[in-house]
Amino acid sequence: MKLATRINSFLPQDNQDLKTVFAQFHQLGLTHVDLNYPEHVTNYSATKMKALLEAEDLQLNGMALRFKDEFLNGDLGNTDTTLANKAIQLCQDAADYCREAGGQVVTVWMAHDGFDYSFQIDYLAVWNRLVKAFQAMADYAPDIKFSIEYKPFQPRGYAFVDSMGIDGMMLAEINRPNVGVTLDYCHMLMKHENPAMAADIFASRGQLFGIHLNDGYGLNDDGLMIGTASPFKTLEFLYYIKKHHYDGMLYFDTFPVIEQATAECEQNIKMIVYLDQLIDQIGLPAIEKVIAQNDAIAAHQLMMQFLSPKA
């Protein structure tokens, strides 16, 4: 199992030192790392970063884009052509860094591509700009996976790529094999999606490039420890990624503000291992048989079985 967690959860407790954070990750038994670009790499060449990771027996999964400052009114879809091109260049630079440091995935969350008011943006024009932007970066680095992480809102009132439906439509129009999707569990709850449905559809098409695990109550990006607010939905989500042989990284995108980051990560690891074992104990064929019945009573009985798998 490839596991990683948020670097920014650990930096405050580790004197803002990446080397200390990576040592903590190794001690916890994590295997992979995602770096925010350019936030985490400003003072590190790709060669130096790779050496830091290897020293702690860690591997780079990839880079996560962070558009800040001048991009507040739009990232890849910005109406200012100069800024939109700068955003594309950031993604291409992240791909180059990712490759050299040993990673494979560039995750693109377009935090500021969206709107707050009616009559504020030209929807079709933004759509076309985003499609061309992803085609440009995909063609620039065909050996790197570019993964679109959608979110329904925050920080904008409405995000442009806000759901599995819009993301899926965009992937079809981009039409590049190295462009896929990162599913953030909390983001899906915010959109009132069932995370398992997105996992089943995207994974079956070979378009699932990343997973951010967390939990929440659906009204906000809560970033709670996994399996705490919606354990049965989490189990169903994990069932489908196991069914489709997802072999990518599981990233704990949780926010330990009050909690101590190391202890919180330990609980996430224990939970993901426990839930994975529960699925194995019941068995994929048995779960699939229940689903095939399309029967609420049978589904409820399965949920009770998860609560007492040896009964």
N, C-alpha and C positions, 0 to 999 in steps of 0.2 A: 504494500500500500504506500503510495507516494503522498506524503503529508507535508504541509507548510502552514505558516501562520503570518499574521500582520507584523511586519518589522516595526511599524509605528506604535504598536502596543508595548514594545519592549524598550525602545530608545529612551523614554523618560526614566526608566529604572536602571538603565545601563549607561548613564552619562553620555547619551547621544553618540555612543561609539559602536559602529557596525561590527567590529571585530569581537567585542564583548557579546553583542547580540547573537552572532553566529555561534559562539561558544555555548551560549544558553540553548540555542536550537539543537546543537549536537547532543547536549546532555539530556534534552527532552526526548530524543529519538526521532526528531523530524528529519526528513530526507532531502527536501527541496526548498528553494527560495524564489520568491517573486520580488523584484526590485522596482520601486516607483521611478519612472523616468520623466524628467532628469533629476528629480529630488534626491535620490539616494546615491547617485553616481558622480556628482559634481567634482569630487576630489579623488576619484578613482578611475584609472584607465581600465579597460575591459580585461587586460592581462592581469593587472593587480587584483581586480575583483575576483577573477577566476581562481587566483592563488589563495586569496582569503577564504573562499568557499571550500576549496579542496583541503585546506589545512584543517577544517572542521568536518571533513567527510560529507560535505553538502554539495548539491548540484543546483545550478541555476535552471529554473523552469522557464522564466522569461521576464519580460518587462511590462509594467503597467503604466500607461500614459497618464500624466497629470498636466492638464492644461490650466494655467493660472494667469493671474495679472491681466495682460492685455486681451485674453480670450474670454472675458466675462460676458461678452455679448455674442459669443459663438465660437466654436472650435473649427472643425473641418467644414462646417456649413456656414461659416461667417460670411456676411455680405461684403466685407472688406477683402478683396482678392489677395492682397498682400498678407493679411493675417491667416486666411485660409491656406495659402501656400506654405506659410510658416508652420502651420499645424501639420500639414502633410510631411514637411521636411522633418519635423520632430519624430513622427512615426517612422520615417525611413532611417533616421539616425538611431532610433531605438532598436530597429531591426539589425543594423550593423553592429551595434554594441552587444545585442543579444547573441548574435552568431559568434562573435569573437570571445565572449565570456562563457560560451557553452550552452546557451539556452535555445529554445525552439519556438516560443510563443510570445507575441506582442498583444497584450490585452488593451483594447481601446474602449474606454468609457467616455462618451462625449458629454461631459457634465454640463456644458453651457450651450449645447445645441438644443434649443427649445424655445419656449416663449412664455410670457407672463400675461399678455393682453390680447384680446381680439384685435384683428387687423394689424398685428405687429410684424408678421413675417409672411413671405411668399412661400407657401408650403411646397409646391411643386419645384420651385427653384432650389430650395434647400435640399429636397430629396435628390434632385439630379446632381447637386454639388457633392453630396455624401457618396452617392454611387460612384461617381468619377474619382473621388478621392481614394476610396478603397480599391478600386481597380488600379489606380496609379501605384499605390504602395504594394499591392499584391504582385504586380508585374515587376516592380523594382526589386523585390526580394522573394522570388518564388519558392525558396527553400525555407522560408519562415512562415509560421501560421499567424494570421491576424485574426483576433477573436473579438467580436463586438459584444460588449457587456451592456445590456439594456437595463433601464430603471424608469419607472413611470413618472417620477417627479423628484425634486430636490437635486441641486439647488434651484432650478427653474420651476415655475408653477406647473408647466407641462414639459416633459422631455420629448424630443422629437422621436427618437427610437425608444419606445416606451413599453414594449410588450413582445411576447413570443411571435405574435402575428406580424407586427411591423418588421421585427428582426428577420423573420422568415421570408417575407416579401422582399426585403432588401438583399438578403443573400441570393435569392433567385435572380434578381436583376444584376447584381454585381457579377455573379456567374464566374467565380474563380474558386478552384478547389482548395486553395490555401486561405480562404476567408470563412470563418465559422462563428460560433457563439460561445460566450461564457455565461453560464447560468448562475445568478446570485439568488440563493434561496429566499432571503429577506425581500429582495426586489420583486420576486414573483408573488410573494404574499401581499405586498403593497398593491399590486395590480389585481389582486383577487384571482390569481391564477393558481391552479394546482401544480406545484413543482414537478410532480411525477409525469404529468402530461407532456410538459416541455422536454423532460429528460427522455421520454420514450420516443418522441417524434424526432428531435434533433440527433440523438444518439443513433437511431436506426438509419439515419441518412449519412452518418459519418461526419456530421457538422458540429459535434460537441467537442470543443477544444479546451474548455476550462470549467471548473466548478468552484463556487464560493459557498461554503457551508456556514450557516449561522441559524438564528431563529428569531421570531418576533411575533407581534400581535396584528400585523397587517396594516397598521395606520402610519408606520414610521419605519425608518431603517434602523431597527432596534439593535441589531448585532448581538443578540443574546447567545449564550452557549448553546451548542447544537442539541436538538432533541428535548429542549426544556419547555417550549410553548406548544409545539405541534409534533409530538413524537411519532404518531402514526403516519402523518404526511411525510416525515423524514424517512421512516422505514420504507414507505412506498417509493419515494424518490431513489433511495439506495438500491431497492430491488431492481428498478429499471436500468440504472447504470451498470449493475452487475449482470443483468440479463443481456445487455448489449456490449459487454466486455470493454467498458470504458477503462482505459489504461493511463489516463492523464492524472494530473495532480488534484488532490483534495485540499483546498485552501481554507483555513479557518478565518473567515472574515468577521471576527467578533471584536467587541469593543470593551475590554476590561478597564473601565474608568475608576470605579470604586474597588474592584477586585485586583489582586496582585496578578500581573500578567503571566508569570510562570505557573502559578497554581491554576489559573483559568485555562491555560493551554493544556495542562495535564488532564483536566477534566474533559476537555474536548477530545483528546486522544483516547481516554478511557471509554467515552461514550461512542465514538465512531467504531472502535474495535468491538464493543459490546453489541451494538446494533448490527454490525456485519456478521457477528457470530450468531445472532438470533435468526437472521435470514438463512444462514447455512444450516442451522438446526432444523428449521421448518422445511427448508429445501426449495429450490426454484421450481421444480415440477409441481410440488404441492401447492405453492402460491399461485402458479399459473393456472392450475386446475380450478381453484376458487374463483379467480378473475374470469375465467371462461364461462362460469355459471351466470354471471350478471345478476347476482342475487344478494340483496343487502344483508339477509340473515347469515348467509355463508360468509360474507365479508366480515360481519361482526364477530362471528365465531373465530375467524382467523385472527382478528385483533385480540380476542381473549386468549388465544393460543400464544400470541407474542408475549402476553403478560405472564404466561406460565408455560413456557415451551416444553417442559419435561412432563407436564401433567397428562 
